[in-house]
Amino acid sequence: MKTAVVTGASSGIGKEIAGRLLSLGYSVTGISRTISDKDFDDTRFTPLQADLSCEASTLLACAKLKDYDLSILINCAGFGRFEPHEELSLQTITKMTFLNLTAPMLLSNTLLRSLKKNGGYLININSIEAVRASKFAGVYSATKAGLRAFGDSLFEETRKSALSITNINPDMTQSGFYDALRFETSQKEDEKLLASDIADAVEHILKMRKGAVVSDYTIRSLNFGISKKSLGANIKF
């Protein structure tokens, strides 16, 4: 049975992708701070608790994964804060950079030999912010653009192997990502993406002829929409 590792698998896009991979017959190890075997009612699911915004916790997770015989790595865990740059705390900048960029590079380093040997897939769930510049998104955009550049470089580096590498760049997707923010996705169906749309993209990549690779996969909502939260909303910062 082929094995996949999915980060951020306890909620949102990561959980949707992990569930889709289970439905496709993969054995899945899901990584997050709070994940447990209760998140998926499937004997092929293995939880691995790790805080991928923390160096020590990430290195421990890498040590646990280093002997995996792996077919798929999906780097999905991430968070964003959108404020004037001088308003961001140093801790927020450090954690965002480590979770969004450093942890995926460390996990890829740990698992790349196995992925190459098995002719597998490395998929980075980036963001539309990886391909454009937006105000109040300097650190987040930098981390996502960096992850995209990392994926592109690895694609060129490993092209003589059978490894497929794809950057997926979704637009605003309905999920818990916005719980701590002052805005969220629109309620209109044509002004937002769903986590299932991103899982559809992953499934499409896995079902393509192995000789063809979609190296960059940008997904947009048909129309643009955004909802600002009321000042009385319960927002944590």
C-alpha positions in Angstrom: 0.0 0.0 0.0 1.4 3.4 -1.0 1.9 5.9 1.9 1.4 9.7 2.0 2.3 12.3 4.5 0.1 15.4 4.8 0.9 18.3 7.1 -1.9 20.4 8.5 -4.2 17.3 8.3 -6.4 18.1 11.3 -8.5 20.8 9.6 -9.2 22.8 6.4 -7.5 21.9 3.1 -5.1 19.5 4.8 -7.9 17.4 6.3 -9.8 17.4 3.0 -6.7 16.2 1.1 -5.9 13.5 3.7 -9.5 12.2 3.5 -9.3 12.2 -0.3 -6.1 10.2 -0.3 -7.6 7.7 2.1 -10.6 7.3 -0.3 -8.1 6.7 -3.2 -6.5 3.8 -1.2 -3.4 5.4 0.3 -2.2 5.0 3.8 -1.9 8.4 5.3 0.2 9.9 8.1 -1.3 13.2 9.1 0.7 15.8 11.0 -0.6 18.7 13.1 -0.3 19.9 16.7 -3.7 18.4 17.8 -4.2 15.5 15.4 -5.4 12.1 16.8 -6.7 8.8 15.5 -10.2 10.2 16.0 -9.8 12.6 13.2 -10.3 9.8 10.6 -12.2 6.6 11.1 -9.8 4.6 9.0 -7.2 2.0 10.1 -4.9 3.3 7.3 -4.6 6.7 9.0 -1.7 7.4 11.4 -1.6 10.7 13.4 1.7 12.4 14.2 1.5 15.3 16.6 4.1 18.0 15.9 4.2 21.8 16.0 5.7 22.6 12.7 6.2 26.3 13.7 8.8 25.0 16.3 12.2 23.9 15.2 12.7 21.2 17.9 9.2 19.7 17.3 9.8 19.7 13.5 13.2 18.0 13.8 11.7 15.4 16.1 9.0 14.7 13.4 11.7 14.5 10.7 13.5 11.9 12.8 10.3 9.8 13.1 9.7 10.0 9.4 13.2 9.4 8.1 12.8 5.7 7.5 9.3 6.0 5.8 8.8 4.3 2.5 6.9 7.2 1.0 5.0 7.9 -2.2 3.5 11.3 -1.5 4.4 14.4 0.6 1.9 17.2 0.8 3.1 20.3 2.5 -0.1 22.0 3.5 0.3 23.4 7.0 0.5 27.2 7.2 -1.0 30.4 8.7 -1.1 34.0 7.8 -1.3 37.4 9.5 -2.1 40.5 7.5 -1.1 43.7 9.1 1.3 46.6 8.4 4.7 45.0 8.7 5.7 47.1 11.7 2.6 45.9 13.5 3.6 42.2 13.3 5.3 40.8 16.4 8.7 39.2 16.0 7.3 35.9 17.3 4.6 36.0 14.6 7.2 36.7 11.9 9.4 33.8 13.1 6.6 31.3 13.5 5.0 32.2 10.1 8.4 31.8 8.3 9.2 28.5 10.0 5.8 26.9 9.5 5.2 28.1 5.9 8.7 27.7 4.5 11.3 26.2 6.8 9.3 23.1 7.9 8.4 22.1 4.3 12.1 22.3 3.3 13.1 20.2 6.3 10.5 17.6 5.7 11.4 17.5 2.0 15.0 17.1 2.9 14.2 14.1 5.1 11.8 12.4 2.7 13.2 13.2 -0.8 15.3 10.1 -1.3 12.3 7.9 -0.6 10.1 10.0 -2.9 12.6 9.8 -5.7 13.1 6.0 -5.3 9.4 5.4 -5.5 8.7 7.9 -8.3 6.4 9.7 -6.0 4.8 13.2 -5.7 5.8 16.3 -3.7 3.0 18.8 -3.6 3.3 22.2 -2.0 0.0 23.9 -1.1 1.0 27.5 -1.5 -1.3 30.5 -2.0 -2.4 33.0 -4.7 -0.1 35.3 -2.7 2.9 33.3 -4.1 2.2 34.8 -7.5 1.2 38.3 -6.7 1.9 41.2 -4.3 -0.7 42.4 -1.8 -0.4 45.1 0.8 -0.3 43.9 4.5 0.9 40.4 3.3 4.7 40.9 3.1 5.8 38.1 5.3 3.1 35.7 4.2 3.6 36.4 0.5 7.4 36.0 1.0 7.0 32.6 2.6 4.6 31.3 0.0 6.7 32.7 -2.9 9.7 31.1 -1.3 8.0 27.8 -1.1 7.0 28.0 -4.7 10.6 28.9 -5.7 11.8 25.9 -3.6 9.4 23.6 -5.4 10.4 24.9 -8.8 14.1 24.4 -8.0 13.6 20.9 -6.8 11.6 20.1 -9.9 14.6 21.0 -12.1 17.0 19.3 -9.7 15.1 16.0 -9.7 13.9 15.8 -13.3 16.1 12.7 -14.1 14.1 10.8 -11.4 10.4 9.9 -11.7 9.5 12.3 -8.9 6.7 14.7 -9.8 6.7 18.1 -8.0 3.8 20.5 -8.1 3.0 23.9 -6.5 -0.7 24.5 -6.0 -1.6 28.2 -5.6 -5.2 28.5 -4.3 -7.2 31.7 -4.1 -9.2 32.4 -0.9 -10.5 29.0 0.3 -13.3 28.6 2.9 -11.6 27.1 6.0 -10.5 27.9 9.5 -7.6 29.9 8.1 -9.6 33.1 8.6 -10.7 32.4 12.2 -8.1 34.7 13.6 -8.3 37.4 10.9 -10.5 40.4 10.4 -11.8 39.1 7.1 -13.0 35.8 5.6 -14.2 34.3 2.3 -17.4 35.6 0.7 -20.6 33.6 1.3 -21.3 33.5 -2.5 -20.4 30.2 -4.1 -18.7 31.8 -7.1 -16.6 34.1 -5.0 -14.7 31.5 -3.0 -13.0 28.1 -3.3 -13.8 25.1 -1.2 -11.3 22.7 0.3 -12.7 20.0 -1.9 -11.6 22.1 -5.0 -8.0 21.8 -3.8 -8.4 18.1 -3.1 -9.8 17.7 -6.6 -6.6 19.3 -7.9 -4.4 16.9 -5.9 -6.5 13.9 -7.3 -6.1 15.3 -10.8 -2.3 15.5 -10.4 -2.1 11.9 -9.1 -4.2 10.5 -12.0 -2.3 12.2 -14.8 0.0 10.2 -17.0 3.3 10.0 -15.1 5.3 11.4 -18.0 3.4 14.7 -17.7 3.7 17.1 -14.7 1.7 20.2 -13.9 4.4 22.0 -12.1 2.4 25.1 -11.2 -1.4 24.9 -10.6 -3.2 28.1 -9.8 -6.8 27.9 -8.8 -9.1 31.0 -8.7 -12.7 31.6 -7.8 -14.8 32.7 -10.8 -15.4 36.1 -9.2 -13.7 38.0 -6.5 -15.3 38.4 -3.1 -14.3 39.0 0.5 -16.3 39.6 3.7 -15.1 41.8 6.5 -15.9 40.7 10.0 -17.9 43.0 12.3 -15.9 44.8 15.0 -17.7 42.8 17.6 -16.6 39.4 16.2 -14.6 37.2 18.5 -11.2 37.5 16.8 -8.0 36.2 18.5 -4.7 37.9 17.8 
